[in-house]
Amino acid sequence: MSYSVGQVAGFAGVTVRTLHHYDDIGLLVPSERSHAGHRRYSDADLDRLQQILFYRELGFPLDEVAALLDDQATGKADPRAHLRRQHELLTARIEKLRKMAAAVEHAMEARRMGINLTPGEKFEVFGDFDPEQYEDEVRERWGDTDAYRQSQRRTASYTKEDWKRVTERFDAIHRRMAGLMADGTPADSGAAMDTAEEHRRFIGGTYYDCSHEMHTCLGEMYVADPRFTATYDAIRPGLAVYLRDAILANAARHTS
């Protein structure tokens, strides 16, 4: 059975012009011609075209493709060795694409988090805490909220220095709250409530508009979620509860 140039172009997903070019340069010369002089391709020609397209996909120039296939056709290359070489090339290509996909995925996640930092810079800013670790959960829980979208917009352009300043200011607020707790200052005292208000305004100025109602939800989460509790209690045991209570007292003060 033989096939017309149009049929082969449709099979292989190439243009008729490409097949004409391959014929002109001797890379793929059809085995037959019709009585009218039209190109007719055999199954063997299709096998050769498949090999050509394989090497072209890997980036080989046409002259090197011709040399590889001619060596195989004339017996200069062992067919099994040829297949092994193809397997090696494909494996290398797959690994390269896998790494490229991983790099793109990492960039996408970083962009969604608004953290445009290298791994070294992230460690310098956040230490052992990886803010991207919980991104899927954050997006699932709050992705449809205005607060989430606002946070994404605000933080998208933050640099390493911006993140360092954010982290240092937030840490300072937490240390001040821990100091009040260590001194025995009640969580509903003026000093503790003022610090809680600073905490709320910091979130509002850095990430998203944070109402007192939303702030109380955050305070409850600091106690309900063991990960947050562990983070705050690492600063000072019991700080998560103390901060929550100060936030609740501050919200009550502002809404009464």
N, C-alpha and C positions, 0 to 999 in steps of 0.2 A: 504494500500500500504506500502511496506517496501523497504528499500534501502540497497545496498551493502556498505561495508566500503569504497570502492573506490569512489562510488557516493557521499557519505557523505563528504569525504575528499575534493572532488571537490566543493561541495556546500559551505562548511564552510571555505575553504581556509586554511585547516590544512593538516598535513601529515597523512598517514595511520598509521605510527608509533605512532603518538600522540594519535590517537583513540585507538590503541591497549593498550597503557599505561593507558589511562583513564579507559578502561575495566579492566585491571589488578588490579588497585587500587580501583575499585568499584565506581569510580566517574561517569562513564557513561557506564552502562552495557546494551548492545543491548537487545531489548525485544524478539528477535527471533533468531533462528539459522536455517540455511538451512539443507536439508537432509545430505549434505556433511559436516556440522558443521561450515559453514561460518557464520560470523556475519551478521544480518539483522536489520536495524534500522527503527523504526516506526516514525510517525510524532511527537509523544510525546517525543521520544528520541531526535529528532531534536530540539524541544523546549528547552529541558534540555541543549543540547549542546550550544544553543544560549545564555542561561543564564551563562553557564560556561565561554564562551568566553567573555561575558560582564564583569564578575568579574575579569577574568584574565587580561583584558585590563586595568582595574582600579588598577591592581597591587596586588590583593588578592592572597595569597598562596593557593595551591590546597586543603589543609585540611580545611581551612576556607570556601572555596567555597562549599565543600561537606557539611559542617555543615549548611550553609545558605540554600542550596537547599533541604537538607533533612528535615529541620524544616518546610520549605514551603510545601514539599510533604506530610508530616505527619500531617499537619494542626496546627502545633505549632506556625506558623507565619501567620498572616492575609494576604491574597494575596494583598489586597489594601495597607496595611502597607508596604508590600514588594515592591510594585511598587513605593510608596512614597519614600522609602529608596533608590531605584535605581535612582529616579529623583534627590534626594538630592546629591547622589554621582556624578551623571553626571553633575549637575550644578556646583558643587565644582570643578570637573575636568575641565570643560569648562572655569571657571574663572581663574584657575591656568594656563591653556594653553594660555588664552588671555593675562595674565600678562607676561608670558614668551615670547609670540610673540611680545608684546609691547617693552619688554626689548631688544630683538634681533633687532627689527626695529630701536630702538633708537641707538643701537650700530652701526648698518649699516650706519645710517645717519651721526653719529659722525665720522665714519671712512671715509665716502665719503668727509666730510668737512675737514678731517684731524685734527679734534679737539677732542682729547682723554681726555676730562675733565669731572669731575662730575658736576652736576648742580651748586653746591656750588662754585666750582672752576671757572666755566664759569662766574658766577655772580661776583666773585672776580676780574676776569680779564677784562670782558667786561661791567660790570655794567648792566644797564637795556637792553642793546642791545644784542639780541640773534643772533649770526652769522649764526645759522642753519635755522633761520626763512625764509630766502630767498633762501635756497639751491635749491629747486625745480626750481625756476625761473632762478637762475644762471646756473644750469645744462641745462635747456631748451635753454637759450640764447647763452651760450658759451661752452656747454658740448663737442662739437665736435672740439674745437679749441686746438691747441698745448699749448696755454697759460693756459687753464683750466687744462689740464693733467699735465703740469709742476708744477702748483700750488699744485695739489693734491699730487704729489710725494714729493715736498719739505716740505710741512707742515705735512705730515703723521706722522712724528716722533716728532713733537713739543710737549714739555712738558708744564705744567702750567707756569714754570719760563720762558720758551722760549716765550710763548704768552704774558706774562707780559712785557718782554723786547720789543717785537714787538710793543705792544700797547703804551708803554711809549715813544718809539722813534717816532712813527707816530704822537702821540699827540703833542710832542715837535715841530715837523715840522709845524704842523697846528697852534700851538700857536705863533710860530715865524712869520708865514705868517700873522696871525691876528694882531700881533704887528706892522708889517710894514704897514699894512692897517690903523691901528689906528694912526700911525705917519704921515699919508698922503703921504707915499711913493708911487709913481706911480707903477702900476702893470707891466709896461715894463721897470722898472729900473733894474740896475744890481743886486741890493740886492734881489729884488723880483724874478727875473729870476734865480738867483743862488739858491734860496730856492725852486723854482719849479723844478730845476734840481736835487736837493737833494731828493725831493719828488719822482721824477721818478726813481732815482737810488735806493731809498729805496724799491720801489715796485719790481724793477728788482732783488735786492738782497734777498728779502724775499719771493716773490711769484712766479713771472714769468718774463722772459725777456720782458722788456717794452721799445719799441722803442719810439722815439719822436712822430711818427705818432700815435701809440697806445695811448700815453700819452695825445695827443690832443683829442682823442675820449673819454677818461676818463673825461677830463676837460669839454667837452660838456655835458657828461652825468650828471656831478655834478649839472649842471644848468637845464638840461631838465627833470631830474627825481626829483620830489618834495621831495622824501624821502632823497636823497643825499643833496638836497638844505637845507632841514630842519636840517640835521645833521651838516653841516658846518655853517649855519647861527646861530645855537645854540651856537657856539663858539664865533662868532661875526656877527651881521647882515650884510649881503652883502658879506660874506667871500666866498661863493660858486662862485659868479661872479668874484670876485677879483682873486681867485685861478685859475679859468678857464683862465682869461686874462693873468695871469703870465705864465701859462703853454703854451698858444699859442705864447706868445712873446718869450719864451725860445726856443720853437721848431723852430720858424722862425730864431732865432739867430744861431741855430746849423745847419740848413739846407740851409742857405743863402750862 
